[in-house]
Amino acid sequence: MKTKHTIILFILGLGIDMIGGLLKILHLPGANVLLIIGTTCQVTGLILFGYKVLTHPKLRDFLNQ
């Protein structure tokens, strides 16, 4: 998975989370499911992004400067 895919997954999670929050405020059904899906997408995206950043070979060169 490329880094841009992890960022897209995180942004998609943000959008789903915002829609779920709006539905929760309006007391409409399905809000809890959207909030869970959105949060799961955000956490997965951040974990994958962190893994990609930490395993990148040039990160050590950048940190040592």
KOLSEDO-368838 format. One record per atom (N, C-alpha, C): residue number from 1; residue in three letters; atom name; y negated, x, z negated. Coordinates in nm, 3 decimals, padded with zeros to 5 digits. Layout:
% residues N
+------+-------+-------+---------+---------+---------+
: mise : torse : setor :      py :      px :      pz :
+------+-------+-------+---------+---------+---------+
:  NUM :   ala :    CA :       Y :       X :       Z :
...
+------+-------+-------+---------+---------+---------+
***
This chain:
% residues 65
+------+-------+-------+---------+---------+---------+
: mise : torse : setor :      py :      px :      pz :
+------+-------+-------+---------+---------+---------+
:    1 :   met :     N :  00.117 :  00.084 :  00.000 :
:    1 :   met :    CA :  00.000 :  00.000 :  00.000 :
:    1 :   met :     C : -00.124 :  00.089 :  00.000 :
:    2 :   lys :     N : -00.217 :  00.060 :  00.088 :
:    2 :   lys :    CA : -00.339 :  00.139 :  00.097 :
:    2 :   lys :     C : -00.438 :  00.099 : -00.011 :
:    3 :   thr :     N : -00.535 :  00.185 : -00.032 :
:    3 :   thr :    CA : -00.635 :  00.159 : -00.135 :
:    3 :   thr :     C : -00.717 :  00.035 : -00.103 :
:    4 :   lys :     N : -00.747 :  00.014 :  00.025 :
:    4 :   lys :    CA : -00.827 : -00.103 :  00.060 :
:    4 :   lys :     C : -00.751 : -00.233 :  00.030 :
:    5 :   his :     N : -00.618 : -00.228 :  00.036 :
:    5 :   his :    CA : -00.539 : -00.347 :  00.004 :
:    5 :   his :     C : -00.548 : -00.380 : -00.145 :
:    6 :   thr :     N : -00.554 : -00.277 : -00.229 :
:    6 :   thr :    CA : -00.566 : -00.303 : -00.372 :
:    6 :   thr :     C : -00.703 : -00.361 : -00.406 :
:    7 :   ile :     N : -00.806 : -00.315 : -00.336 :
:    7 :   ile :    CA : -00.941 : -00.368 : -00.358 :
:    7 :   ile :     C : -00.948 : -00.512 : -00.309 :
:    8 :   ile :     N : -00.886 : -00.541 : -00.196 :
:    8 :   ile :    CA : -00.883 : -00.679 : -00.145 :
:    8 :   ile :     C : -00.808 : -00.769 : -00.241 :
:    9 :   leu :     N : -00.698 : -00.721 : -00.298 :
:    9 :   leu :    CA : -00.622 : -00.800 : -00.395 :
:    9 :   leu :     C : -00.707 : -00.830 : -00.518 :
:   10 :   phe :     N : -00.784 : -00.732 : -00.565 :
:   10 :   phe :    CA : -00.871 : -00.753 : -00.680 :
:   10 :   phe :     C : -00.981 : -00.855 : -00.648 :
:   11 :   ile :     N : -01.043 : -00.843 : -00.532 :
:   11 :   ile :    CA : -01.150 : -00.936 : -00.495 :
:   11 :   ile :     C : -01.094 : -01.077 : -00.474 :
:   12 :   leu :     N : -00.976 : -01.087 : -00.417 :
:   12 :   leu :    CA : -00.911 : -01.217 : -00.402 :
:   12 :   leu :     C : -00.885 : -01.279 : -00.539 :
:   13 :   gly :     N : -00.841 : -01.197 : -00.634 :
:   13 :   gly :    CA : -00.820 : -01.245 : -00.770 :
:   13 :   gly :     C : -00.949 : -01.294 : -00.833 :
:   14 :   leu :     N : -01.059 : -01.224 : -00.807 :
:   14 :   leu :    CA : -01.189 : -01.268 : -00.859 :
:   14 :   leu :     C : -01.227 : -01.405 : -00.804 :
:   15 :   gly :     N : -01.206 : -01.423 : -00.674 :
:   15 :   gly :    CA : -01.239 : -01.552 : -00.613 :
:   15 :   gly :     C : -01.155 : -01.665 : -00.668 :
:   16 :   ile :     N : -01.027 : -01.642 : -00.681 :
:   16 :   ile :    CA : -00.938 : -01.745 : -00.736 :
:   16 :   ile :     C : -00.975 : -01.775 : -00.880 :
:   17 :   asp :     N : -01.010 : -01.670 : -00.954 :
:   17 :   asp :    CA : -01.050 : -01.687 : -01.094 :
:   17 :   asp :     C : -01.178 : -01.770 : -01.106 :
:   18 :   met :     N : -01.272 : -01.747 : -01.017 :
:   18 :   met :    CA : -01.397 : -01.823 : -01.019 :
:   18 :   met :     C : -01.373 : -01.971 : -00.987 :
:   19 :   ile :     N : -01.290 : -01.996 : -00.889 :
:   19 :   ile :    CA : -01.257 : -02.134 : -00.855 :
:   19 :   ile :     C : -01.184 : -02.201 : -00.970 :
:   20 :   gly :     N : -01.092 : -02.130 : -01.032 :
:   20 :   gly :    CA : -01.020 : -02.183 : -01.148 :
:   20 :   gly :     C : -01.113 : -02.212 : -01.264 :
:   21 :   gly :     N : -01.211 : -02.125 : -01.286 :
:   21 :   gly :    CA : -01.309 : -02.148 : -01.391 :
:   21 :   gly :     C : -01.395 : -02.270 : -01.363 :
:   22 :   leu :     N : -01.434 : -02.288 : -01.238 :
:   22 :   leu :    CA : -01.511 : -02.407 : -01.201 :
:   22 :   leu :     C : -01.430 : -02.534 : -01.222 :
:   23 :   leu :     N : -01.303 : -02.530 : -01.182 :
:   23 :   leu :    CA : -01.218 : -02.647 : -01.202 :
:   23 :   leu :     C : -01.195 : -02.674 : -01.350 :
:   24 :   lys :     N : -01.189 : -02.568 : -01.430 :
:   24 :   lys :    CA : -01.171 : -02.583 : -01.575 :
:   24 :   lys :     C : -01.294 : -02.650 : -01.637 :
:   25 :   ile :     N : -01.413 : -02.610 : -01.592 :
:   25 :   ile :    CA : -01.535 : -02.670 : -01.643 :
:   25 :   ile :     C : -01.541 : -02.818 : -01.606 :
:   26 :   leu :     N : -01.496 : -02.851 : -01.486 :
:   26 :   leu :    CA : -01.499 : -02.990 : -01.441 :
:   26 :   leu :     C : -01.380 : -03.072 : -01.490 :
:   27 :   his :     N : -01.291 : -03.009 : -01.568 :
:   27 :   his :    CA : -01.172 : -03.075 : -01.624 :
:   27 :   his :     C : -01.082 : -03.134 : -01.515 :
:   28 :   leu :     N : -01.066 : -03.061 : -01.407 :
:   28 :   leu :    CA : -00.979 : -03.105 : -01.299 :
:   28 :   leu :     C : -00.841 : -03.041 : -01.314 :
:   29 :   pro :     N : -00.738 : -03.108 : -01.265 :
:   29 :   pro :    CA : -00.603 : -03.052 : -01.279 :
:   29 :   pro :     C : -00.583 : -02.928 : -01.191 :
:   30 :   gly :     N : -00.496 : -02.843 : -01.236 :
:   30 :   gly :    CA : -00.463 : -02.722 : -01.161 :
:   30 :   gly :     C : -00.547 : -02.601 : -01.198 :
:   31 :   ala :     N : -00.641 : -02.619 : -01.288 :
:   31 :   ala :    CA : -00.729 : -02.508 : -01.324 :
:   31 :   ala :     C : -00.653 : -02.397 : -01.395 :
:   32 :   asn :     N : -00.564 : -02.434 : -01.485 :
:   32 :   asn :    CA : -00.488 : -02.333 : -01.560 :
:   32 :   asn :     C : -00.404 : -02.246 : -01.468 :
:   33 :   val :     N : -00.343 : -02.307 : -01.369 :
:   33 :   val :    CA : -00.259 : -02.232 : -01.275 :
:   33 :   val :     C : -00.344 : -02.134 : -01.195 :
:   34 :   leu :     N : -00.461 : -02.179 : -01.149 :
:   34 :   leu :    CA : -00.548 : -02.090 : -01.073 :
:   34 :   leu :     C : -00.599 : -01.975 : -01.158 :
:   35 :   leu :     N : -00.630 : -02.001 : -01.284 :
:   35 :   leu :    CA : -00.676 : -01.894 : -01.371 :
:   35 :   leu :     C : -00.566 : -01.791 : -01.394 :
:   36 :   ile :     N : -00.443 : -01.836 : -01.411 :
:   36 :   ile :    CA : -00.332 : -01.743 : -01.431 :
:   36 :   ile :     C : -00.307 : -01.661 : -01.305 :
:   37 :   ile :     N : -00.308 : -01.726 : -01.189 :
:   37 :   ile :    CA : -00.285 : -01.654 : -01.062 :
:   37 :   ile :     C : -00.397 : -01.554 : -01.036 :
:   38 :   gly :     N : -00.522 : -01.596 : -01.059 :
:   38 :   gly :    CA : -00.636 : -01.508 : -01.036 :
:   38 :   gly :     C : -00.634 : -01.387 : -01.127 :
:   39 :   thr :     N : -00.604 : -01.409 : -01.254 :
:   39 :   thr :    CA : -00.599 : -01.297 : -01.348 :
:   39 :   thr :     C : -00.483 : -01.203 : -01.315 :
:   40 :   thr :     N : -00.371 : -01.258 : -01.274 :
:   40 :   thr :    CA : -00.258 : -01.174 : -01.234 :
:   40 :   thr :     C : -00.292 : -01.088 : -01.113 :
:   41 :   cys :     N : -00.362 : -01.145 : -01.016 :
:   41 :   cys :    CA : -00.403 : -01.068 : -00.899 :
:   41 :   cys :     C : -00.500 : -00.957 : -00.938 :
:   42 :   gln :     N : -00.593 : -00.986 : -01.028 :
:   42 :   gln :    CA : -00.688 : -00.885 : -01.071 :
:   42 :   gln :     C : -00.619 : -00.769 : -01.143 :
:   43 :   val :     N : -00.532 : -00.802 : -01.235 :
:   43 :   val :    CA : -00.462 : -00.697 : -01.311 :
:   43 :   val :     C : -00.374 : -00.614 : -01.218 :
:   44 :   thr :     N : -00.302 : -00.679 : -01.129 :
:   44 :   thr :    CA : -00.217 : -00.607 : -01.035 :
:   44 :   thr :     C : -00.300 : -00.516 : -00.946 :
:   45 :   gly :     N : -00.412 : -00.566 : -00.895 :
:   45 :   gly :    CA : -00.500 : -00.485 : -00.811 :
:   45 :   gly :     C : -00.555 : -00.365 : -00.884 :
:   46 :   leu :     N : -00.597 : -00.384 : -01.010 :
:   46 :   leu :    CA : -00.651 : -00.272 : -01.087 :
:   46 :   leu :     C : -00.545 : -00.169 : -01.121 :
:   47 :   ile :     N : -00.425 : -00.214 : -01.155 :
:   47 :   ile :    CA : -00.318 : -00.119 : -01.186 :
:   47 :   ile :     C : -00.281 : -00.038 : -01.061 :
:   48 :   leu :     N : -00.267 : -00.104 : -00.948 :
:   48 :   leu :    CA : -00.234 : -00.032 : -00.825 :
:   48 :   leu :     C : -00.346 :  00.062 : -00.783 :
:   49 :   phe :     N : -00.471 :  00.019 : -00.799 :
:   49 :   phe :    CA : -00.585 :  00.104 : -00.765 :
:   49 :   phe :     C : -00.589 :  00.227 : -00.856 :
:   50 :   gly :     N : -00.567 :  00.207 : -00.984 :
:   50 :   gly :    CA : -00.563 :  00.320 : -01.077 :
:   50 :   gly :     C : -00.453 :  00.417 : -01.044 :
:   51 :   tyr :     N : -00.337 :  00.365 : -01.008 :
:   51 :   tyr :    CA : -00.226 :  00.451 : -00.970 :
:   51 :   tyr :     C : -00.260 :  00.532 : -00.845 :
:   52 :   lys :     N : -00.322 :  00.467 : -00.746 :
:   52 :   lys :    CA : -00.358 :  00.537 : -00.623 :
:   52 :   lys :     C : -00.460 :  00.646 : -00.651 :
:   53 :   val :     N : -00.557 :  00.618 : -00.737 :
:   53 :   val :    CA : -00.661 :  00.716 : -00.767 :
:   53 :   val :     C : -00.602 :  00.834 : -00.845 :
:   54 :   leu :     N : -00.519 :  00.805 : -00.944 :
:   54 :   leu :    CA : -00.466 :  00.913 : -01.027 :
:   54 :   leu :     C : -00.363 :  01.000 : -00.955 :
:   55 :   thr :     N : -00.296 :  00.946 : -00.855 :
:   55 :   thr :    CA : -00.196 :  01.025 : -00.784 :
:   55 :   thr :     C : -00.252 :  01.091 : -00.658 :
:   56 :   his :     N : -00.380 :  01.072 : -00.631 :
:   56 :   his :    CA : -00.439 :  01.133 : -00.512 :
:   56 :   his :     C : -00.446 :  01.285 : -00.533 :
:   57 :   pro :     N : -00.405 :  01.364 : -00.432 :
:   57 :   pro :    CA : -00.397 :  01.509 : -00.453 :
:   57 :   pro :     C : -00.533 :  01.575 : -00.472 :
:   58 :   lys :     N : -00.638 :  01.522 : -00.418 :
:   58 :   lys :    CA : -00.769 :  01.587 : -00.429 :
:   58 :   lys :     C : -00.845 :  01.545 : -00.554 :
:   59 :   leu :     N : -00.787 :  01.460 : -00.636 :
:   59 :   leu :    CA : -00.854 :  01.418 : -00.760 :
:   59 :   leu :     C : -00.869 :  01.536 : -00.855 :
:   60 :   arg :     N : -00.768 :  01.620 : -00.865 :
:   60 :   arg :    CA : -00.775 :  01.735 : -00.956 :
:   60 :   arg :     C : -00.882 :  01.833 : -00.912 :
:   61 :   asp :     N : -00.896 :  01.851 : -00.781 :
:   61 :   asp :    CA : -01.002 :  01.940 : -00.732 :
:   61 :   asp :     C : -01.139 :  01.883 : -00.765 :
:   62 :   phe :     N : -01.155 :  01.754 : -00.752 :
:   62 :   phe :    CA : -01.282 :  01.690 : -00.782 :
:   62 :   phe :     C : -01.314 :  01.699 : -00.932 :
:   63 :   leu :     N : -01.215 :  01.678 : -01.017 :
:   63 :   leu :    CA : -01.238 :  01.683 : -01.161 :
:   63 :   leu :     C : -01.263 :  01.825 : -01.212 :
:   64 :   asn :     N : -01.211 :  01.925 : -01.143 :
:   64 :   asn :    CA : -01.228 :  02.064 : -01.186 :
:   64 :   asn :     C : -01.362 :  02.123 : -01.145 :
:   65 :   gln :     N : -01.440 :  02.057 : -01.063 :
:   65 :   gln :    CA : -01.569 :  02.112 : -01.019 :
:   65 :   gln :     C : -01.673 :  02.097 : -01.125 :
+------+-------+-------+---------+---------+---------+
***
